[in-house]
């Protein structure tokens, strides 16, 4: 009898485990479906607006609406912890040639990405400072370190992902507009590396305190 009960209990546990996996899979599937629906709706609306403004895509590239759908999907995507998976930033520039405008537009977008990441990290660090028992001098030093963070981040950022690229004629010049994406996971990793290196130079900041400040 005991053996039967044990087998029965194990069967119930197994069935429950399968049910949980199925529910999670269904939830993920529904979430992806919802994200795609939102992205498609936003992309269609934005594509019409940009086309009216005279924007086009180069031959060989994905159609404008498809590019925008990819951009919006990246903006809506979240990880298993409910955090956004990508930072998204745009950049626009006008140049005498499409190549010159494109290079500048990418640089503007990259700077905007660094600005977004800096704002996010500054908020996380400020919260952690408030939660830790740091001296006023240590807190001030950490805040000062954040002032140098953006320029260092811009130098260390790796390859960005191009989510959207289009151009239009502006008189004799060309205007290029781009949307770039950068992995949130990678951004946080680089941010921690940069800040850890700087915080190690602050007097009184041992590894335990540094790890608490960078607990994000």
KEVORO-465582 format. One record per residue: x, y, z of N, C-alpha, C in turn; residue in three letters. Coordinates in steps of 0.02 Angstrom, whole numbers, padded with zeros to 5 digits, always signed. Each point is the difference from the previous one (the first is absolute). Layout:
XYZXYZXYZALA;...
//
This chain:
+00041-00061+00000-00041+00061+00000+00043+00063+00000UNK;+00053+00000+00044+00044+00058+00003+00034+00012-00066UNK;+00021-00055-00032+00033+00005-00065-00047+00030-00052UNK;-00062-00021+00002-00051+00027-00047-00009+00075+00010UNK;-00005+00020+00064-00009+00072+00016+00059+00041-00025UNK;+00061-00029+00009+00060+00036-00022+00001+00009-00075UNK;-00019-00053-00036-00002+00003-00073-00053+00051-00022UNK;-00057-00003+00034-00054+00047-00017+00022+00072+00012UNK;+00034+00012+00056+00023+00068+00018+00051+00025-00051UNK;+00045-00045-00019+00051+00019-00051-00033+00016-00067UNK;-00052-00037-00017-00036+00013-00063-00034+00068+00001UNK;-00030+00017+00058-00034+00065+00007+00051+00056-00006UNK;+00058-00007+00034+00052+00051-00003+00025+00009-00072UNK;+00009-00056-00035+00023+00003-00069-00051+00037-00045UNK;-00064-00017+00011-00053+00033-00039-00002+00075+00014UNK;+00008+00018+00063+00000+00071+00019+00059+00036-00033UNK;+00058-00033+00000+00059+00030-00030-00011+00012-00075UNK;-00029-00050-00033-00015+00007-00071-00050+00057-00012UNK;-00050+00005+00044-00050+00052-00006+00031+00069+00007UNK;+00046+00007+00049+00033+00065+00010+00040+00019-00062UNK;+00037-00048-00028+00040+00013-00060-00045+00021-00058UNK;-00058-00034-00007-00047+00016-00054-00029+00070+00009UNK;-00016+00018+00062-00027+00067+00014+00051+00053-00015UNK;+00063-00013+00021+00053+00048-00014+00012+00008-00075UNK;-00001-00056-00035+00009+00002-00073-00056+00039-00033UNK;-00061-00012+00024-00058+00034-00028+00004+00075+00014UNK;+00022+00017+00062+00006+00071+00019+00052+00035-00043UNK;+00056-00034-00012+00053+00028-00042-00025+00009-00071UNK;-00037-00050-00025-00028+00003-00067-00049+00058-00007UNK;-00043+00008+00050-00050+00054+00000+00034+00068+00003UNK;+00054+00004+00041+00036+00063+00007+00033+00020-00066UNK;+00031-00049-00033+00032+00014-00065-00052+00021-00052UNK;-00058-00032+00003-00054+00018-00046-00023+00071+00012UNK;-00006+00019+00064-00022+00067+00018+00052+00052-00022UNK;+00064-00016+00011+00054+00046-00019+00000+00010-00076UNK;-00007-00054-00037+00000+00005-00073-00060+00041-00025UNK;-00057-00009+00033-00060+00037-00019+00010+00075+00011UNK;+00027+00018+00058+00014+00071+00015+00051+00029-00048UNK;+00054-00039-00012+00053+00023-00044-00025+00012-00071UNK;-00041-00047-00024-00027+00006-00068-00044+00062-00007UNK;-00041+00012+00051-00045+00058-00001+00040+00066+00000UNK;+00050+00004+00044+00041+00061+00004+00041+00009-00064UNK;+00027-00054-00026+00042+00003-00060-00040+00024-00061UNK;-00061-00025-00007-00042+00020-00056-00015+00075+00002UNK;-00015+00024+00061-00016+00071+00009+00061+00044-00013UNK;+00057-00021+00027+00061+00041-00008+00025-00001-00073UNK;-00006-00058-00033+00022-00005-00069-00039+00048-00045UNK;-00065+00003+00010-00041+00046-00040+00021+00072+00011UNK;+00015+00017+00063+00021+00068+00016+00067+00017-00033UNK;+00048-00046+00004+00066+00013-00028-00002+00002-00077UNK;-00041-00042-00029-00007+00000-00073-00029+00066-00024UNK;-00047+00027+00038-00028+00066-00018+00052+00054+00004UNK;+00049-00009+00046+00053+00048+00007+00054-00007-00053UNK;-00006-00053-00041+00048-00009-00055+00055-00050+00014UNK;-00004-00037+00053+00052-00049+00015-00006-00063-00044UNK;+00058-00028-00016+00004-00062-00039+00052-00045+00032UNK;+00002-00063-00021+00053-00045+00020+00041-00018-00061UNK;+00063-00018+00011+00044-00018-00055-00020-00068-00030UNK;+00012-00010-00064-00014-00065-00032+00039-00054+00036UNK;-00032-00057+00010+00033-00055+00035-00015-00002+00074UNK;-00024+00056+00027-00019+00001+00071-00071-00026+00008UNK;-00018-00018+00061-00068-00020+00015-00046+00060-00012UNK;-00063-00012-00019-00048+00056-00007-00004+00040+00065UNK;-00016+00064-00007-00002+00044+00058-00043-00027+00057UNK;-00060-00024-00017-00045-00024+00052+00029-00059+00038UNK;+00035-00045-00036+00030-00059+00032+00057+00021+00046UNK;+00039+00049-00023+00055+00025+00043-00028+00031+00064UNK;-00052+00039-00008-00030+00033+00058-00032-00051+00047UNK;-00029-00052-00029-00030-00052+00042+00055-00033+00043UNK;+00058-00012-00030+00056-00028+00038+00021+00047+00056UNK;+00003+00065-00016+00020+00050+00049-00049+00002+00058UNK;-00064+00000-00015-00051+00002+00053+00000-00064+00041UNK;+00012-00057-00031+00002-00063+00037+00058+00001+00050UNK;+00057+00027-00021+00057+00006+00045-00017+00046+00059UNK;-00037+00053-00015-00018+00047+00053-00048-00031+00051UNK;-00042-00046-00023-00050-00031+00044+00026-00062+00035UNK;+00052-00032-00028+00023-00064+00028+00025+00007+00071UNK;-00016-00050+00042+00024-00001+00069+00032-00068+00014UNK;+00043-00002+00051+00033-00062+00017-00041-00039+00052UNK;+00028-00053+00027-00036-00042+00048-00015+00036+00066UNK;+00037+00055+00013-00011+00038+00061-00047+00060-00011UNK;-00027+00004-00060-00047+00054-00015+00035+00066-00018UNK;+00066-00003-00012+00037+00060-00018+00007+00005-00076UNK;+00005+00061-00026+00007+00007-00073+00065-00032-00024UNK;-00003-00032-00058+00058-00036-00026+00048+00046-00038UNK;-00027+00056-00026+00042+00045-00040-00012+00073+00018UNK;+00053+00038-00005-00006+00072-00002-00007+00019-00074UNK;-00045+00045-00015-00011+00022-00069+00009+00076-00004UNK;+00038+00023-00050+00009+00072-00009+00003+00016-00074UNK;-00023+00059-00018+00003+00020-00070+00050+00056-00011UNK;+00017+00010-00062+00045+00054-00019-00016+00023-00070UNK;+00001+00065-00011-00014+00028-00066+00054+00051-00017UNK;+00021-00001-00063+00051+00048-00021-00008+00016-00074UNK;+00020+00060-00019-00002+00023-00070+00071+00010-00024UNK;+00015-00025-00060+00067+00008-00028-00002+00011-00075UNK;+00056+00020-00027+00003+00011-00073-00006-00066-00038UNK;+00021-00055+00033-00007-00066-00030-00036-00046+00049UNK;-00028-00053-00026-00036-00047+00044+00049-00034+00048UNK;+00061-00014-00023+00050-00031+00043+00018+00044+00059UNK;+00011+00064-00014+00019+00047+00053-00057+00007+00051UNK;-00061+00005-00025-00058+00007+00044-00010-00063+00041UNK;+00011-00057-00031-00009-00064+00034+00050-00007+00058UNK;+00062+00016-00012+00051-00005+00052-00017+00043+00060UNK;-00022+00062-00014-00017+00046+00053-00063-00022+00038UNK;-00049-00026-00038-00062-00023+00032+00014-00058+00048UNK;+00044-00045-00020+00019-00056+00043+00035+00025+00063UNK;+00043+00050-00008+00036+00028+00057-00048+00033+00049UNK;-00049+00037-00027-00050+00033+00043-00041-00052+00038UNK;-00020-00053-00035-00040-00053+00032+00040-00035+00055UNK;+00064-00011-00013+00043-00033+00049+00008+00044+00063UNK;+00007+00065-00010+00004+00046+00056-00065+00000+00040UNK;-00056-00003-00036-00066-00003+00033-00008-00065+00040UNK;+00027-00055-00027-00002-00064+00036+00039+00006+00065UNK;+00061+00028-00005+00042+00008+00059-00035+00043+00053UNK;-00036+00051-00023-00037+00044+00046-00055-00038+00036UNK;-00037-00042-00037-00053-00041+00031+00029-00047+00052UNK;+00054-00033-00018+00031-00049+00046+00026+00036+00062UNK;+00031+00058-00011+00026+00040+00057-00056+00017+00049UNK;-00057+00023-00027-00057+00019+00042-00024-00060+00040UNK;-00005-00058-00033-00023-00061+00033+00048-00021+00056UNK;+00064+00000-00015+00050-00022+00048+00004+00049+00059UNK;-00003+00065-00016+00003+00051+00053-00057-00010+00050UNK;-00059-00016-00025-00058-00012+00044+00011-00061+00044UNK;+00028-00053-00029+00013-00061+00039+00053+00011+00053UNK;+00053+00036-00019+00055+00013+00047-00024+00046+00056UNK;-00039+00051-00017-00026+00046+00051-00043-00037+00051UNK;-00042-00046-00025-00041-00040+00045+00043-00042+00047UNK;+00052-00031-00028+00044-00042+00040+00040+00039+00051UNK;+00019+00062-00018+00037+00043+00047-00045+00013+00061UNK;-00063+00013-00014-00048+00014+00054-00012-00060+00045UNK;+00008-00060-00029-00013-00060+00039+00061-00025+00039UNK;+00059+00027-00017+00062-00021+00033+00023+00051+00051UNK;+00040-00024+00048+00026+00045+00051+00067+00028-00022UNK;-00004+00047-00048+00060+00033-00025+00009+00067+00036UNK;+00062+00019+00010+00013+00065+00029-00018+00053-00052UNK;-00009+00062+00022-00018+00054-00047+00055+00009-00051UNK;+00064-00011+00020+00056+00007-00046-00002-00054-00053UNK;-00015-00062+00022-00004-00056-00047-00057+00010-00049UNK;-00057+00021+00025-00059+00012-00043+00015+00054-00051UNK;+00034+00052+00021+00018+00055-00045+00049-00024-00053UNK;+00046-00043+00019+00049-00027-00048-00033-00044-00051UNK;-00049-00040+00022-00036-00043-00047-00039+00043-00050UNK;-00032+00051+00025-00038+00046-00044+00046+00034-00050UNK;+00059+00019+00023+00049+00033-00044+00023-00049-00054UNK;+00008-00063+00019+00020-00051-00048-00051-00007-00056UNK;-00064+00006+00017-00053-00004-00050+00006+00056-00052UNK;+00029+00057+00020+00008+00056-00045+00046-00015-00058UNK;+00045-00049+00009+00048-00019-00053-00023-00062-00038UNK;-00057-00027+00021-00021-00065-00025-00019+00001-00074UNK;-00038+00050-00022-00027+00001-00068+00055-00002-00053UNK;+00052+00041+00009+00053+00003-00050+00037-00067-00004UNK;+00010-00033+00057+00034-00064+00001-00044-00054-00031UNK;-00064+00003+00014-00047-00048-00029-00001+00005-00076UNK;-00001+00061-00026-00002+00012-00072+00061-00030-00034UNK;+00056+00000+00035+00061-00028-00029+00001-00076+00002UNK;-00033-00029+00051+00004-00073+00009-00059-00038-00028UNK;-00052+00036-00021-00058-00034-00029+00021-00040-00062UNK;-00022-00061-00002+00016-00043-00057-00047+00013-00059UNK;-00009-00050-00040-00040+00006-00060-00073+00010+00016UNK;-00029+00052-00029-00072+00013+00009-00039-00037-00055UNK;-00064-00009+00011-00043-00033-00049-00041+00053-00037UNK;+00001-00003-00065-00040+00047-00040-00071-00027-00007UNK;-00047+00035+00029-00070-00023-00003-00037+00034-00058UNK;+00022+00059-00020-00035+00037-00053+00048+00050-00032UNK;-00006+00007-00066+00040+00049-00036-00039+00024-00062UNK;-00007+00065-00008-00035+00028-00058+00030+00068-00018UNK;-00014+00023-00060+00028+00064-00021-00051+00039-00041UNK;+00012+00066-00006-00041+00041-00044+00042+00058-00026UNK;-00022+00029-00055+00036+00057-00029-00023+00063+00035UNK;+00047+00044+00014-00014+00066+00029+00037+00050-00043UNK;-00034+00024-00051+00034+00043-00048+00054-00039-00036UNK;+00061+00025+00001+00056-00036-00031+00033-00048+00049UNK;-00023+00000+00061+00030-00043+00052-00043-00061+00012UNK;+00024-00044+00043-00036-00061+00019-00005-00004+00076UNK;-00060-00018+00023-00010-00010+00071-00007-00075+00013UNK;+00036-00023+00050-00003-00072+00018-00026-00005+00072UNK;-00044-00048+00010-00028-00013+00066+00011-00072+00018UNK;+00025-00014+00061+00013-00068+00021-00026-00012+00070UNK;-00017-00062+00014-00016-00024+00067+00051-00053+00018UNK;+00035+00008+00056+00048-00049+00022-00024-00034+00064UNK;+00020-00062+00008-00018-00038+00061+00064-00025+00033UNK;-00003-00005+00067+00058-00027+00036-00026-00044+00057UNK;+00029-00058+00007-00021-00049+00050+00005+00029+00071UNK;-00055-00003+00036+00000+00024+00070+00049-00040+00042UNK;+00001-00065-00011+00045-00044+00038+00073+00020-00011UNK;+00018+00013-00063+00068+00020-00015+00016+00069+00028UNK;-00049+00045-00003+00009+00068+00026+00014-00001+00075UNK;-00038-00040+00036+00010-00005+00073+00068-00030+00017UNK;+00022-00048-00040+00065-00032+00012+00056+00051-00010UNK;-00003+00037-00055+00051+00051-00013-00001+00053+00054UNK;-00060+00021+00020-00008+00052+00051+00034-00022+00065UNK;-00012-00062+00020+00030-00025+00062+00076-00002-00004UNK;+00026-00020-00059+00073-00003-00009+00031+00070+00006UNK;-00032+00049-00032+00025+00068+00001-00002+00028+00071UNK;-00057-00007+00033-00008+00029+00066+00042-00036+00053UNK;+00006-00065-00006+00041-00038+00048+00072+00025-00003UNK;+00026+00009-00060+00069+00023-00008+00010+00068+00033UNK;-00049+00045-00007+00005+00067+00028-00011+00000+00076UNK;-00048-00040+00022-00016-00002+00072+00058-00031+00041UNK;+00038-00043-00031+00057-00030+00035+00054+00051+00018UNK;-00004+00058-00033+00050+00053+00013-00022+00045+00057UNK;-00062-00008+00024-00026+00043+00053+00022-00027+00068UNK;+00029+00042+00040+00024-00019+00066-00059-00022+00044UNK;+00007-00058+00032-00052-00025+00045-00052-00044-00033UNK;+00002-00004-00067-00049-00042-00036+00030-00070-00009UNK;-00018-00046+00044+00024-00068-00008-00046-00038-00048UNK;+00019-00063-00016-00038-00038-00050-00072-00012+00021UNK;-00012-00007+00065-00068-00012+00024-00044+00060-00015UNK;+00025+00060+00015-00039+00061-00013-00010+00010-00075UNK;+00053-00012-00038-00005+00009-00073-00053-00047-00029UNK;+00002-00063+00022-00048-00049-00025-00072+00020+00017UNK;-00010+00030+00058-00067+00022+00021-00023+00058-00045UNK;+00045+00047-00014-00017+00056-00043-00018-00024-00071UNK;+00035-00053-00022-00010-00026-00068-00048-00059-00002UNK;-00043-00005+00050-00047-00055+00004-00061+00014-00043UNK;+00008-00006-00065-00056+00009-00047+00010-00045-00060UNK;
//
